[in-house]
Each structure stands twice: as structure tokens, then as C-alpha cells.
Amino acid sequence: MSQHVSFLHAADLHLDSPFSGLTHVPEHLFHDIRESTFTAFENLVETAIEKEVDFVLLAGDLFDNEKQTLKAQIHLRNGFQKLEKHHINVYVSYGNHDFVNGNVHPITYPDNVYEFTEEKVSHVVFKKDRVPLASIYGFSYENRSVHTNKASEYEIKDNHIPYHIAMLHGSISSNTEHDVYAPFQIRDLTESAFDYWALGHIHKRQVLHTDPVVVYPGNIQGRNRKETGEKGCYHVTLSPGHVETTFIPLETIQFRRHTIDASDCNEIHQLERKIHDSITMSMNKPSPQLISLRLTSHTEQLSNWNKEAYLDEIIGLINESLVLQTNWRYIFRFEVEEHEYPMENDLLHGEHFAGELMRHFADVSIQPLLTDLFQHRKVRKYVSTPSEKEEETIKNKAKKLLIKELLKNGGE
């Protein structure tokens, strides 16, 4: 019978994430939110035991901050000890959030844990019944950032070992939506002889390639409105000539985007009922949800209700009715999509100040205007530079606001 190995691949646990943008939610919900990264990690441990895997790979950013809390370290150690009782190994690399030199008070982990502690790529051999079955390669960030192509340093050391796995916390060099660390091209990975590339750093789940398999598992628990949907890990089985991967959800709270068209609502109570019914239809989903609500309309009524603070009131009422459920829902933010102004096209092509202003929006970049803000030493800890898509959204909102003001009182 051919030997095979099975493992869980997870990354970006961000244990003890502060969820600083959600402090306004009810206290009992915020407690659940703050504990969600720990609960997701517990789900990871239980999954490893249930699946009877050989080992677990954790590809960087286990912690949210280089100055790791004692709570996070002890929680991690306790999980590792539980895995040790079931003879499950753990292989750990550290990333840009939990770089090695930032942790001045590390806790000693049990003997089943192997940590890559240097920036130089190294490897360790996994043995089953004393037979070498897999070589696992990796490195850790010694300091906050790595800007060299680490993928080029991965070389298989012993071809007699059946399987070769590479752990890499980094990003594609052309990525425009995240800070680029340990940059690589996909061909750097696919032209290698490794069976599986266990990536970390990008929080969106992605299978970049299938032969060899190159995977971002995403993070195990969403932490903000951009990290929506199921979050978890991959269960991977390597057998001769075959790699089988299965995604397993681990999150305990799910972030969700929800859009409702309010064009057919003439009265505020109609909108309240529409929002309530739309959200309760998803109550059979297994996880509590934090909802980012987008309201749209082809009429001005929605905008008027927003100005008069009626929307704040009905959102509050809806939340009150839903937060007491075990499988609770909470609208933690909402936005109103302003209606299109019919004169916008005319303004765009007009030979006047307003027309010139509208055309200027197409060419101008807001990046120079945001540089001072995002490079501020205190601000950059909590916010990231907007992506091209986010920059375009900001520009469109600014344009609509400007059009609205220009057309106020008939444009007088």
C-alpha cells in the first residue's frame, strides 16, 4: 500500500486581533467578536484531530502584533499541547505581523512543534513510523518586512523523500491590493519540483495553480468588512501522483456584505420591513454575522431619510430584534448609494466650469492627497493604503456629492 501524508494548511490566524473598528457594537457581541480568532483556532485544532492528520502547517502571522499578548501565546501553546496528545506535528513560520525579533518574551512550545526561526530558507523532515515521508521547507521574517524574492531560495535537498512542501509568507510582486512582502512571480513556484506551496499573507482564499498546487488558504476568521464569507483552512492529502485539497470553514463570526434596493419603498416602515425580512432569510446560516449594509434607490426619498436620521433609527430597531438570537445578526455599518443625476452627462460634456471639473475626476489621482495621512506613524498601524478599486470608490462618492451640491436649487 502506497504511503500518503495528510495535513491542514492554515495561515494568518491573527490571534487576539483588537477589532478596533467595532467597539460600538453591544458589549456581549463585542466579547464574542474579540474571542472569535481564538475560537477559530480551537476549531482548527479540533479539525486536525477529527481528520487524524499527520501535521498542521501555519504559514505566518499567527499573531496580530509582534508584541504578542500572553493570552495569545498561552492559547496557542494549549492548542499545540492538545495536538501533541494526538501525535500531530505542527510546523510554524512567522510573517510580517509576528516577526521573530519583535517577540521579546516568547513561550516555549511542546516538542511536536517545529518553528522556522531564521530568514534563511531551511527544511525539516517529517517521518511516519520512522520512515521519511515529507520535507517541509520554510523561513520566518526576522524583522517587519522582507523585500527579496525568497521563492528563488527554495531547493529540494533530498530527492529520495517522497513529498516536498514549501511554506511561504509573501505575495505576488504585481499585487496592488496589499503590501508586497517576499515578492514572487507564480512561475517562480510552478517551475519548481515541490508538490505543494503553502502560502500565507493574503487573506482572500485562492488556488493560484493546480500542478503543482499553490494555495492561499486566507485567514481563519474575518476581522473587518473587507474579509467577507467563509474563512478557514485546507485539508490536504498527498499520495503518489495526486494532491487532494478540501476547504474547511473555521470562522465563528462571518462578515457579510448585503445590498437592498429601496426604490419601491415610499414609507420608512416599508423599508424597515424589507431590511428585516431580507436579513432574517439568512438566519439558517451556521455563523453569527456582522453585516455591512448598502442601500440603493432610484429616487431621492432614501437620501432624504438618511439626512433626517430615520435610517439610523430603523437600523437600531432591526438590530435590537436580531442580536438576542443565538445565531445573531448585527448591522455594524450602512451606506446609502445616491441616485444618479440625469444632468451628470450634460455636465460632463459642457463647456463650462462644471464640465471641466467633471472631466478632471477621470484623470486625477487621490493618492497624493492621502500620502500624509497613510504615512503618519500612528495612523498606518490601523489603516492600510487604499487599493485602486477603493480609490475609485472614494472618487465616485466625491463626484456624486459635488454634483448634488452643484444641482442644488436647480443649479442656481
C-alpha atoms as one frame of an Amber mdcrd trajectory, in Angstrom:
protein
   0.000   0.000   0.000   1.393   3.405  -1.005   2.293   5.824   1.729   0.487
   9.137   1.875   0.546  12.177   4.142  -2.306  14.421   5.179  -2.172  17.837
   6.790  -4.025  21.063   7.434  -2.726  24.247   5.835  -3.706  27.466   7.612
  -2.258  30.960   7.813  -2.961  34.424   9.177  -4.579  33.425  12.461  -4.090
  36.967  13.828  -4.827  35.779  17.358  -6.060  38.499  19.713  -6.909  40.894
  16.904  -8.330  44.052  18.575 -11.277  44.601  16.178 -10.841  48.297  16.961
 -13.427  49.452  14.419 -16.231  47.504  16.106 -16.153  48.855  19.643 -19.585
  50.459  19.125 -21.411  47.121  18.944 -23.264  45.813  22.044 -20.933  44.613
  24.770 -21.997  40.958  24.710 -21.468  40.799  20.952 -18.114  42.522  21.136
 -16.962  39.897  23.626 -17.820  37.184  21.068 -16.065  39.185  18.343 -12.876
  39.629  20.398 -12.810  35.891  21.153 -13.533  34.858  17.553  -9.907  34.390
  16.457  -9.284  32.119  19.447 -12.460  30.126  18.767 -11.499  29.723  15.107
  -8.102  28.386  16.218  -9.840  25.916  18.537 -11.900  24.794  15.541  -8.638
  24.292  13.632  -7.245  22.078  16.395 -10.456  20.030  16.610 -10.489  19.614
  12.827  -6.906  18.322  12.829  -7.816  15.760  15.485 -11.041  14.735  13.739
  -9.308  14.303  10.373  -6.397  12.445  12.025  -3.874  14.443  10.027  -0.147
  13.910  10.273   0.677  17.568  10.832  -0.505  21.176  10.656   1.194  23.960
   8.684   0.831  27.542   9.950   2.246  29.874   7.299   2.834  33.152   9.133
   1.006  35.866  11.080  -0.162  33.599  13.859  -0.358  36.738  15.990  -1.785
  40.132  15.158   1.152  42.066  16.575   4.868  41.477  17.058   4.421  42.276
  20.770   2.318  39.200  21.333  -0.074  39.120  24.259   0.467  36.469  26.912
  -3.132  35.375  26.346  -2.464  34.684  22.655   0.764  32.790  23.307  -0.735
  30.598  26.036  -3.811  29.906  23.914  -1.581  28.804  21.055   0.557  26.631
  23.317  -2.525  24.949  24.795  -3.741  24.105  21.304  -0.345  22.689  20.393
  -0.320  20.556  23.551  -3.720  19.144  22.593  -2.364  18.225  19.168   0.697
  16.627  20.790  -1.558  14.241  22.712  -2.868  13.042  19.355   0.648  12.737
  17.866   0.086  15.595  15.395   3.100  17.735  14.500   2.969  21.483  13.878
   5.250  23.477  11.553   5.284  27.220  12.130   6.698  30.161  10.209   6.373
  33.819  11.238   5.369  36.703   8.969   5.317  40.481   8.888   2.877  40.796
  11.812   4.661  38.432  14.207   8.278  38.712  13.063  10.836  36.931  15.245
  12.777  39.922  16.611   9.606  41.640  17.754   8.679  38.989  20.291  10.921
  39.567  23.298   9.046  37.203  25.660   8.382  34.015  23.689   6.760  30.998
  25.322   8.272  27.538  24.858   6.056  25.247  22.817   5.801  21.437  23.205
   8.082  19.026  21.340   5.623  18.402  18.488   6.149  21.997  17.264   8.889
  22.959  14.810   9.493  26.699  14.336  11.322  28.213  11.381  13.149  30.978
  13.223  15.559  32.324  10.588  15.125  34.306   7.392  17.246  31.776   5.559
  15.169  29.012   3.960  15.684  25.687   5.738  13.843  22.377   5.922  12.767
  19.662   8.327  11.858  16.046   7.545   8.575  14.516   8.691   8.761  10.809
   9.473   5.905   8.356   9.876   6.775   5.106  11.614  10.411   6.224  11.334
  10.149   6.428   7.540  10.969   9.843   5.990   7.860  10.882   4.050   7.906
  14.664   3.602  10.386  17.515   3.609   8.887  20.794   4.764  10.709  23.982
   3.778  10.224  27.484   5.138  11.582  30.648   6.696  10.424  33.352   9.077
  10.594  37.120   8.956  13.283  38.236  11.377  12.132  41.852  11.070   8.933
  43.579   9.975   9.427  43.238   6.226  11.144  41.094   3.628  11.527  42.603
   0.164  13.684  39.988  -1.551  12.387  37.121  -3.689  12.539  34.246  -1.213
  10.923  31.799  -3.643  14.208  31.591  -5.549  15.909  30.182  -2.428  13.760
  27.033  -2.230  15.714  23.998  -3.418  14.893  20.345  -2.823  17.648  18.739
  -0.759  16.843  15.014  -0.907  15.003  13.549  -3.892  14.626  10.200  -2.136
  11.966  11.655   0.155   8.528  11.196  -1.480   6.925  14.611  -0.841   8.194
  18.181  -0.736   6.186  21.059   0.754   7.141  24.735   0.740   5.783  27.283
   3.238   5.974  30.884   2.032   4.502  34.008   3.620   4.516  36.550   0.803
   2.714  37.966  -2.213   2.793  38.133  -5.984   5.023  41.047  -6.933   2.290
  42.661  -9.064  -0.287  42.678  -6.247  -1.822  46.165  -5.892  -4.252  45.453
  -3.051  -1.817  44.503  -0.275   1.620  45.410   1.000   4.045  43.332  -1.070
   6.420  41.230   1.009   8.745  38.406  -0.121   7.572  39.124  -3.696   7.372
  36.329  -6.247   6.045  35.512  -9.697   3.779  32.472  -9.976   6.243  30.880
 -12.379   8.858  31.003  -9.579   6.700  28.436  -7.798   5.255  26.436 -10.673
   8.616  25.759 -12.303   9.876  24.124  -9.097   9.617  20.435  -8.181   7.634
  20.989  -4.991   4.355  19.111  -4.559   2.586  21.814  -2.586   3.148  25.512
  -1.892   1.559  26.524   1.429   1.220  30.295   1.171   0.256  32.949   3.696
  -0.198  36.753   3.893  -3.187  37.251   1.565  -6.452  36.957   3.498  -8.550
  36.008   0.477  -8.712  32.274  -0.230  -7.149  31.493  -3.619  -5.856  28.491
  -5.522  -3.196  30.060  -7.738  -2.151  26.862  -9.511  -3.061  23.172  -9.548
   0.090  21.432 -10.777   1.938  21.972  -8.552  -0.721  23.067  -6.104  -0.213
  26.673  -4.942  -2.699  27.830  -2.311  -3.585  30.810  -0.148  -5.993  29.462
   2.496  -6.948  33.012   3.574  -7.282  33.834   7.244  -9.237  31.624   9.642
 -11.501  34.421  10.920 -12.627  37.585   9.124 -11.669  40.750  11.004 -13.283
  43.585   9.032 -15.840  44.339   6.327 -13.351  43.529   3.550 -12.889  39.961
   4.817 -16.282  38.509   3.973 -17.566  34.974   3.543 -16.258  31.654   4.777
 -12.831  31.624   6.394 -10.808  28.560   7.262  -8.080  26.138   6.190  -7.327
  23.444   3.625  -7.207  19.738   4.334  -4.557  18.311   2.009  -3.667  14.702
   1.182  -0.533  13.874  -0.802  -0.324  10.460  -2.429   1.845   9.249  -5.345
   0.993  11.411  -8.370  -2.012  13.032  -6.710  -2.852  16.012  -4.459  -6.327
  16.290  -2.941  -7.415  19.579  -1.336 -10.617  20.372   0.565 -11.503  23.726
   2.089 -12.858  23.586   5.655 -14.618  26.627   7.214 -13.432  27.546  10.714
 -14.820  31.024  11.360 -17.098  31.637  14.314 -18.420  35.009  13.090 -18.882
  35.883   9.437 -18.614  39.318   7.859 -21.150  39.783   5.092 -21.983  42.450
   2.519 -25.685  42.916   1.825 -27.345  45.201  -0.740 -31.014  46.217  -0.748
 -32.804  48.287  -3.381 -35.165  50.686  -1.609 -36.658  52.207  -4.782 -40.098
  50.670  -4.153 -40.322  51.929  -0.543 -42.497  55.008  -0.233 -42.772  54.910
   3.557 -39.991  54.393   6.092 -41.823  51.455   7.730 -41.777  49.652   4.347
 -38.003  49.934   4.239 -37.701  48.716   7.827 -39.733  45.602   6.986 -37.779
  44.981   3.773 -34.408  45.138   5.542 -35.620  42.954   8.416 -37.110  40.277
   6.144 -34.083  40.229   3.857 -31.657  39.679   6.745 -33.767  37.095   8.596
 -33.922  34.972   5.452 -30.261  34.130   6.108 -30.767  33.129   9.763 -30.272
  29.455   8.863 -26.601  30.155   8.121 -24.371  28.449  10.726 -22.423  31.502
  11.927 -23.458  34.802  13.516 -23.000  37.639  11.025 -21.733  41.196  11.074
 -23.457  42.897   8.167 -22.231  45.798   6.062 -25.451  47.084   4.502 -25.653
  49.015   1.237 -28.943  50.742   0.447 -29.660  51.906  -3.087 -32.544  53.765
  -4.711 -33.560  55.468  -7.942 -35.451  58.132  -6.007 -34.401  60.908  -3.655
 -36.503  59.508  -0.811 -33.707  57.321   0.558 -31.308  60.265   0.648 -33.901
  62.371   2.481 -34.471  59.660   5.086 -30.733  59.461   5.605 -30.467  63.226
   6.160 -33.277  63.137   8.705 -31.545  60.270  10.589 -34.518  57.947  10.058
 -32.197  55.265   8.694 -30.158  55.282  11.908 -33.365  54.720  13.859 -34.677
  51.810  11.823 -31.247  50.127  11.733 -31.184  50.412  15.520 -34.634  48.835
  15.789 -33.710  45.976  13.459 -30.513  45.295  15.392 -32.414  45.187  18.683
 -34.635  42.425  17.317 -31.795  40.300  15.965 -28.938  40.485  18.485 -30.642
  38.322  21.117 -30.689  35.291  18.824 -28.064  32.590  19.362 -27.299  32.816
  15.669 -27.347  36.622  15.828 -27.122  39.230  13.074 -25.906  42.797  13.538
 -25.740  45.627  11.004 -22.499  47.287  12.066 -22.412  49.825   9.249 -24.573
  51.042   6.389 -24.108  53.276   3.390 -26.509  54.961   1.014 -25.878  54.823
  -2.715 -27.033  58.186  -4.037 -29.319  58.148  -7.056 -27.907  59.039 -10.457
 -28.460  62.621 -11.506 -29.863  62.905 -15.047 -27.828  66.050 -15.701 -24.495
  64.344 -14.960 -23.911  63.545 -18.636 -24.679  67.111 -19.640 -22.251  68.432
 -17.042 -19.515  66.099 -18.240 -19.626  67.414 -21.810 -20.412  71.041 -21.044
 -18.039  73.858 -21.966 -18.100  75.498 -18.548 -16.534  75.266 -15.096 -18.719
  72.326 -14.024 -17.825  70.381 -17.174 -14.118  70.956 -16.669 -14.475  69.851
 -13.057 -16.278  66.634 -14.028 -13.641  65.755 -16.623 -10.923  66.377 -14.069
 -12.269  63.473 -11.961 -11.348  60.970 -14.691  -7.665  61.894 -14.648  -6.868
  62.948 -11.095  -5.423  60.558  -8.515  -6.330  60.959  -4.870  -3.157  59.159
  -3.771  -1.060  62.346  -3.316  -3.841  63.792  -1.166  -3.757  60.753   1.131
   0.015  60.331   1.424   0.430  62.362   4.607  -2.449  60.528   6.279  -1.350
  56.979   5.469   2.314  57.641   6.243   1.509  59.048   9.671   3.184  56.731
  12.189   0.056  56.372  14.348  -2.494  56.078  11.549  -0.653  53.440   9.490
  -0.931  50.949  12.365  -4.693  50.848  11.933  -5.384  51.554   8.247  -3.862
  50.378   5.001  -3.308  52.318   1.801  -6.450  52.079  -0.378  -6.387  49.788
  -3.395  -7.095  51.076  -6.900 -10.706  49.877  -6.560 -11.139  51.647  -3.212
  -9.579  54.799  -4.611 -12.098  54.752  -7.468 -14.969  54.309  -4.990 -13.808
  57.349  -2.999 -13.576  59.400  -6.185 -17.077  58.381  -7.302 -18.574  59.294
  -3.942 -16.846  62.669  -4.042 -18.109  63.260  -7.584 -21.708  62.448  -6.651
 -21.528  64.758  -3.645 -20.171  67.548  -5.832 -22.879  67.029  -8.486 -25.516
  67.134  -5.778 -24.236  70.448  -4.492 -23.900  71.895  -7.999 -27.510  70.968
  -8.824 -28.935  72.165  -5.530 -31.814  74.589  -6.070 -31.790  73.896  -9.788
 -28.125  74.736 -10.168 -28.503  78.365  -9.125
